[in-house]
Amino acid sequence: MSNEIQAQRAFWNSEADAFQRIYTHRKSKFSNTLDQIFRKDMYERYQFTIANCEPIKGRTFLDVGCGNALYSLELARKGAGKVVGIDIAEVMIGLCRQASDAENLSDICTFIQTDLLEYNPDQKFDVSFGIGLFDYIKNPLPVLTKMREVSTDKAIMAFPRLYTWRAPVRKVRLGIKGCDVYFYSAARINQLMKDAGFSRHELTKVGKLYCVVAYP
Ligand SMILES: C[S@@+](CC[C@H](N)C(=O)[O-])C[C@H]1O[C@@H](n2cnc3c(N)ncnc32)[C@H](O)[C@@H]1O
């Protein structure tokens, strides 16, 4: 693993519990209200991604940077044939395995601690997706290229927008915690999609994000 990935891994191992609390609302009323205001697009990107994974029944999915498996588990509940979640942070992978065991979804879901660039699956997936991932990747092109290579139908990604008031605030807030964060213009995303070899893509503004569906 590169130094950059090692730093991200250490950060997400230490933040795993706090991240889980955003989704489970295990926070004070005040913090939950702040999340509803400032993290609205986390909920919107979730709706966007699950809707764009349809049809789900029987299909295969790769969740890149799966975090605590929010997306993987929902796809399994909705009848996916197979879901593989990968993440560099072993604490996140532990949470994923616990949660899928608790819901008896471990026949469908597999969670692996790895960087996508080191992961070589035996078979391609119908859909790969990377949500809340490109915020933390300095050089996204190899990751996007690999997502294209391992997907047969589509790849779905979310990118934080460059020109928002929130971008500098996050840069400083996460920078203090030792986590580098990156932002994207629509023009850069369009170029990245071309360079990664996708045949076409659709870019949608979702709050302070761009959500992209790209076709191999
Ligand atoms: C903000 S969380 C998002 C989790 C999940 N996708 C979600 O939206 O709920 C980012 C996750 O990406 C993982 N990550 C960061 N860089 C990665 C990389 N190069 N390869 C795989 N996972 C990575 C982190 O460990 C972390 O769990």
The ligand as a MOL file (V3000), in Angstrom:
LIG
                    3D

  0  0  0     0  0            999 V3000
M  V30 BEGIN CTAB
M  V30 COUNTS 27 29 0 0 0
M  V30 BEGIN ATOM
M  V30 1 C -16.9150 8.0630 3.4480 0
M  V30 2 S -16.6350 6.3520 3.5700 0 CHG=1
M  V30 3 C -17.9080 5.8350 2.4340 0
M  V30 4 C -18.4340 4.4670 2.7300 0
M  V30 5 C -19.6100 4.0180 1.8540 0
M  V30 6 N -19.2590 3.9430 0.4670 0
M  V30 7 C -20.7880 4.9160 2.0590 0
M  V30 8 O -20.9800 5.8290 1.2370 0
M  V30 9 O -21.5240 4.7140 3.0150 0 CHG=-1
M  V30 10 C -15.1770 6.1380 2.5970 0
M  V30 11 C -14.6170 4.7230 2.6250 0
M  V30 12 O -13.6940 4.5800 1.5350 0
M  V30 13 C -12.6140 3.8040 1.9790 0
M  V30 14 N -11.4740 4.0800 1.0940 0
M  V30 15 C -10.7510 5.2240 1.0150 0
M  V30 16 N -9.7980 5.0960 0.0580 0
M  V30 17 C -9.9540 3.8500 -0.4600 0
M  V30 18 C -9.2920 3.1060 -1.4830 0
M  V30 19 N -8.2660 3.6170 -2.1610 0
M  V30 20 N -9.7250 1.8430 -1.7610 0
M  V30 21 C -10.7600 1.2870 -1.0570 0
M  V30 22 N -11.4190 1.9380 -0.0720 0
M  V30 23 C -11.0120 3.1930 0.2080 0
M  V30 24 C -12.4040 4.2250 3.4040 0
M  V30 25 O -11.7000 3.2600 4.1460 0
M  V30 26 C -13.8420 4.4140 3.8880 0
M  V30 27 O -14.3580 3.2710 4.5170 0
M  V30 END ATOM
M  V30 BEGIN BOND
M  V30 1 1 1 2
M  V30 2 1 2 3
M  V30 3 1 2 10
M  V30 4 1 3 4
M  V30 5 1 4 5
M  V30 6 1 5 6
M  V30 7 1 5 7
M  V30 8 2 7 8
M  V30 9 1 7 9
M  V30 10 1 10 11
M  V30 11 1 11 12
M  V30 12 1 11 26
M  V30 13 1 12 13
M  V30 14 1 13 14
M  V30 15 1 13 24
M  V30 16 1 14 15
M  V30 17 1 14 23
M  V30 18 2 15 16
M  V30 19 1 16 17
M  V30 20 1 17 18
M  V30 21 2 17 23
M  V30 22 1 18 19
M  V30 23 2 18 20
M  V30 24 1 20 21
M  V30 25 2 21 22
M  V30 26 1 22 23
M  V30 27 1 24 25
M  V30 28 1 24 26
M  V30 29 1 26 27
M  V30 END BOND
M  V30 END CTAB
M  END
